[in-house]
Amino acid sequence: MKELLYKYAVIYLGTGCLMVGPYFVQTPYGKALSALGLALLTIQTQRTKSYNLSLLNIVGFIGYMYSIYMQLSE
């Protein structure tokens, strides 16, 4: 059950969010989808010990969160 949850909730949902998010990146929802996708896929990169990708995902996540904050504070 745990492996099934990992496969569908982390890998597929994270990939799906990153596939859809860029089409709506001008909106806060698109940025949030992309950030969610990066956060979910960071779990995968930690599991496979791909620490360089984990760092890129974290930096991207922070960038999307900052962009959402700046867009909503206008």
C-alpha positions as a Markdown table, in Angstrom:
| # | Residue | x | y | z |
|---|---|---|---|---|
| 1 | Met | 0.0 | 0.0 | 0.0 |
| 2 | Lys | 2.8 | 2.4 | 0.9 |
| 3 | Glu | 4.5 | 1.8 | -2.4 |
| 4 | Leu | 1.3 | 2.3 | -4.3 |
| 5 | Leu | 0.7 | 5.6 | -2.5 |
| 6 | Tyr | 4.2 | 6.7 | -3.3 |
| 7 | Lys | 3.8 | 5.8 | -7.0 |
| 8 | Tyr | 0.5 | 7.6 | -7.6 |
| 9 | Ala | 0.5 | 10.4 | -5.0 |
| 10 | Val | 4.1 | 11.4 | -5.3 |
| 11 | Ile | 5.4 | 10.5 | -8.8 |
| 12 | Tyr | 2.3 | 10.8 | -11.0 |
| 13 | Leu | 0.7 | 13.7 | -9.2 |
| 14 | Gly | 3.9 | 15.6 | -9.0 |
| 15 | Thr | 4.6 | 15.0 | -12.7 |
| 16 | Gly | 1.1 | 16.0 | -13.6 |
| 17 | Cys | 1.3 | 19.2 | -11.7 |
| 18 | Leu | 4.6 | 20.1 | -13.4 |
| 19 | Met | 3.1 | 19.3 | -16.8 |
| 20 | Val | 0.0 | 21.5 | -16.3 |
| 21 | Gly | 1.5 | 24.3 | -14.2 |
| 22 | Pro | 3.5 | 26.1 | -16.9 |
| 23 | Tyr | 0.4 | 26.7 | -19.1 |
| 24 | Phe | -1.1 | 28.8 | -16.3 |
| 25 | Val | 2.2 | 30.2 | -14.8 |
| 26 | Gln | 0.9 | 33.8 | -15.2 |
| 27 | Thr | -1.7 | 33.1 | -12.5 |
| 28 | Pro | -1.0 | 32.2 | -8.8 |
| 29 | Tyr | -2.7 | 28.8 | -9.5 |
| 30 | Gly | -0.2 | 27.9 | -12.1 |
| 31 | Lys | 2.7 | 28.9 | -9.9 |
| 32 | Ala | 1.1 | 26.9 | -7.0 |
| 33 | Leu | 0.7 | 23.8 | -9.2 |
| 34 | Ser | 4.3 | 24.0 | -10.3 |
| 35 | Ala | 5.5 | 24.5 | -6.7 |
| 36 | Leu | 3.4 | 21.6 | -5.6 |
| 37 | Gly | 4.9 | 19.4 | -8.4 |
| 38 | Leu | 8.4 | 20.4 | -7.3 |
| 39 | Ala | 7.6 | 19.7 | -3.7 |
| 40 | Leu | 6.3 | 16.2 | -4.5 |
| 41 | Leu | 9.1 | 15.3 | -6.8 |
| 42 | Thr | 11.6 | 16.4 | -4.2 |
| 43 | Ile | 10.4 | 13.4 | -2.2 |
| 44 | Gln | 11.4 | 11.2 | -5.2 |
| 45 | Thr | 14.8 | 12.9 | -5.6 |
| 46 | Gln | 15.5 | 12.3 | -1.9 |
| 47 | Arg | 14.6 | 8.6 | -2.2 |
| 48 | Thr | 16.9 | 8.1 | -5.2 |
| 49 | Lys | 19.6 | 10.2 | -3.5 |
| 50 | Ser | 19.7 | 12.7 | -6.3 |
| 51 | Tyr | 20.7 | 15.6 | -4.0 |
| 52 | Asn | 21.6 | 18.0 | -6.9 |
| 53 | Leu | 18.0 | 17.7 | -8.2 |
| 54 | Ser | 16.7 | 18.1 | -4.7 |
| 55 | Leu | 18.5 | 21.4 | -4.4 |
| 56 | Leu | 17.2 | 22.6 | -7.8 |
| 57 | Asn | 13.6 | 21.6 | -6.7 |
| 58 | Ile | 13.9 | 23.5 | -3.5 |
| 59 | Val | 15.3 | 26.6 | -5.2 |
| 60 | Gly | 12.5 | 26.4 | -7.8 |
| 61 | Phe | 9.9 | 26.0 | -5.0 |
| 62 | Ile | 11.1 | 29.0 | -3.2 |
| 63 | Gly | 11.1 | 31.0 | -6.4 |
| 64 | Tyr | 7.5 | 30.1 | -7.2 |
| 65 | Met | 6.4 | 30.9 | -3.6 |
| 66 | Tyr | 8.2 | 34.3 | -3.8 |
| 67 | Ser | 6.6 | 35.0 | -7.2 |
| 68 | Ile | 3.1 | 34.1 | -5.8 |
| 69 | Tyr | 3.7 | 36.4 | -2.8 |
| 70 | Met | 4.8 | 39.3 | -5.0 |
| 71 | Gln | 1.9 | 38.8 | -7.4 |
| 72 | Leu | -0.7 | 38.7 | -4.6 |
| 73 | Ser | 0.8 | 41.7 | -2.7 |
| 74 | Glu | 0.3 | 44.0 | -5.7 |
